[in-house]
Amino acid sequence: MPVRPREVSHASPRIAVPPALPNRVRTVTTYRTRQGGSAGRRAREGPAGQEELFRKALERYTEGPGGYLTRALEEPTAHEVATAILAGTVRTTTRPTPPRGCLGVQGALSTSDAGQGVRDLLTAWRNDGCGSVRARFERAVAEGDVPPGADPALLARHVTTLAFGIAVQAASGIGREELQAVADAALRTWPPT
């Protein structure tokens, strides 16, 4: 079932990303605040205001559509973690309502120098996610859930790279069934050697 935006409140605003940020970002995160004025006021505050606005949008995305990662890390085995991450990516990025893809992957890949702050924020967001997966896989190695010679960092980068690729393909219009088949094929060789 698609995730629908909650009602807007001052504590949890839906944010309109200003025109200086990339078109894809504006499409993904168009909103207004119910209290505290319009997003346009923040846009006039310059790049710092725009980046803060985008940061809030990314936080909401992480708690909402992107929340599958946190839940996946609670799975009992490394294989189930990887399965839940890829299934969550497929499910989230191929929702029937636009936009398709992932804000964290595609939000600011191609921006002007003025968008460097947002690009850096998204790079850190992706790397933090990979770091969380790596920590979970380190635990899996310690518990004997994956072979002793397995490299948790490589396993984490493998799974997150697959997830990011699925998000890009979803944004390109590839359907849920086909992307889930790709995820399933990747998981048949778990853990990769």
Secondary structure, 3 states (H helix, E strand, C coil): CCCCCCCCCCCCCCCCCCCCCCHHHHHHCCCCCCCCCCHHHHHHCCHHHHHHHHHHHHHHHHHCHHHHHHHHCCCCCHHHHHHHHHHHHHHHHCCCCCCCCCHHHHCCCCCCHHHHHHHHHHHHHHHHHHHHHHHHHHHHHHCCCCCCCCCHHHHHHHHHHHHHHHHHHHHCCCCHHHHHHHHHHHHCCCCCC
